[in-house]
Amino acid sequence: MLIVLAAFAAAIFMGLNIGGNNASASMGAAYGAKARTKNQAVLLIAVFSLLGAVFSGGEVIKTLGEGIIPGSSMTLIAAIVAIAAASISLFVGNWLKVPISASQAAVGAVVGIGVFLGVLNTQLLSYIVVWWVATPVLAFVLAYIAGKYLHPQVLVWLVDHESEAQIRKIIGMLLTVSGCYVAYSAGANNVANAVGPLVGAGFLSPLNGAILGGLTLGVGAILIGGRILETVGNDIAEICAIRAVFVEFIAAVIVHTASIAGIPVALGQVVPAAVIGIGCASKGMDTVRSKTVKRILTMWLVSPLIAGSLAYAGLRLVS
């Protein structure tokens, strides 16, 4: 009975922290552009994260549950330890107001378990790491191109063809659509970080895991998402509403593509990378607040190492 309660507690705690950290980063651009209030942002995140988890989260759940290490090797205790280790890493990020990667923390924890058990799919792990490197670089490049070449043309077209009131209406609608798409993609990709090991251990079915994880993501966004919205929206680079639309669509497409491929990627890297890229396109590197970026980069590197070490030490202790 205690093990069952511990399993649910670990998954819920992880889901809450993911919702507060990475899912909330999905609307940081729009919040920074003052196109949505904080309450509007977190409520939309809550709804669409749940939808993404339930309808598109299955492939990533499979990867974390039985891809990196065989599902037959993932015991319930090992799953609890992995989720708890990743949760602690994310909790530190939330406390520091830094959008670290739930996926990197979760994968790092599963790798720690795999190292302890002596079973690890290094080929899949290498493939995941390639995605981790490629996705923020791609987000930066696409956002830079969009900011440098597409944004001026869109702005000119809107000014020539629409009134100021109509422009505001169009941008507001686009931001709502793009932000909801990012939240959907975040739910699809991040739900596995909360429940993947439990599904791999046979404790939850994929559907029940997706529902539980999606609900906790939504609640986490509502309860603690505001802190990360401040960091992504205001502390990295200044961004206008039209650029926020580009950032959100770019991030959503990248993360959704990764979810379809079953790869847990770092939304907490993709969104800030796109914000930095589009900021550099408009005003150069001077627009980037280097202190915040350095802090985020440090946590990106440290979080999987912390989670992996905690998971290894935790399983060694309970064994």
C-alpha positions, 0 to 999 in steps of 0.5 A, a space after each residue: 500500500 505504501 509503495 502504491 501511495 509513493 508511486 502516485 505521490 512521485 508522479 503527481 509531484 513530478 507532474 506539478 513541477 513540469 506544469 509549473 516549469 516547462 509547460 508554463 514556458 510555452 506561453 512566456 513569449 505571449 506573456 512577455 508581449 503583454 498579449 495575455 494576462 498571467 491568469 489567461 496564460 496558465 488556464 490555457 496551458 492547463 487545458 491544452 496540456 491535458 489534451 496533448 497528453 491524452 491524445 499525443 503523449 503515447 510515443 514518448 511514454 513508450 520511449 521513457 517507459 521501455 525504450 531507454 531501459 527494457 520495461 522488464 527491468 523497470 521495477 515499481 521501486 526503480 520507477 518511483 526513484 527515477 521520478 522522484 530524482 527528476 522531480 527534485 531537479 525540476 523543483 530546484 529549477 522552479 525555486 530558482 525561476 529557471 525553465 530547465 528541461 523536464 525531459 533532460 531531468 527525466 531521461 537523466 534519472 532513467 539513465 541513472 537507473 539503467 547504469 545501476 541495473 547494467 541495462 541501457 540502450 545507448 543507441 537510443 540515448 545517443 539519438 535523444 541527445 542529438 535531438 537535444 542539441 539540434 532542437 534549440 539550434 533549429 529553434 534559434 535559426 528559424 526564429 532568427 530568419 523569421 525575425 529578420 525577414 518575415 516579421 518586417 514583411 508581415 508588419 508592412 502588410 498589416 499596416 497597409 491592409 488593416 486598421 489598428 483595431 483589426 491588427 490587434 484582433 488578428 494578432 490576439 487570435 494568432 497568439 491564442 492559437 499558437 500558444 494553445 498549440 505550444 501547450 498541446 505539444 508540451 503536454 504531448 511531450 512532457 507527460 511521459 516525464 511524469 508517468 513513463 517509468 510507472 507505465 514501463 513498470 506496469 503500474 499504469 496503463 498508457 491511457 491512465 498514465 496520460 490522463 494522470 500526467 496531463 491533469 497534474 501538468 495542468 494543475 502545476 501550471 495554474 499553481 506555480 506557472 507564474 514564476 517561469 512566465 516572468 523569466 521567459 517573458 521578461 528576463 531573456 529578451 524584449 519581444 513584441 506580439 507578432 514576434 511572439 506568434 513566430 516564437 510559439 509556432 516554431 516551438 510548437 512545430 518542433 516539439 510536436 514533431 519530436 513527440 510524434 517521433 517518440 523523443 522527449 525534448 526540452 521545451 525549456 530549451 526550445 522556447 528560450 532559444 527561439 526568443 533569443 533568436 528573434 531578439 537577435 534578429 531585431 536588435 542584435 546580441 545586445 537585446 539578450 540579457 546574458 546573465 539569465 541566459 548563462 543561468 539557464 544554460 548552466 541548469 540545462 547542463 547540470 539538471 540531467 547529471 543531478 537527476 541521474 546521480 540522485 536516481 543511481 544513489 536512491 536505487 542503491 540506497 533502497 536496494 
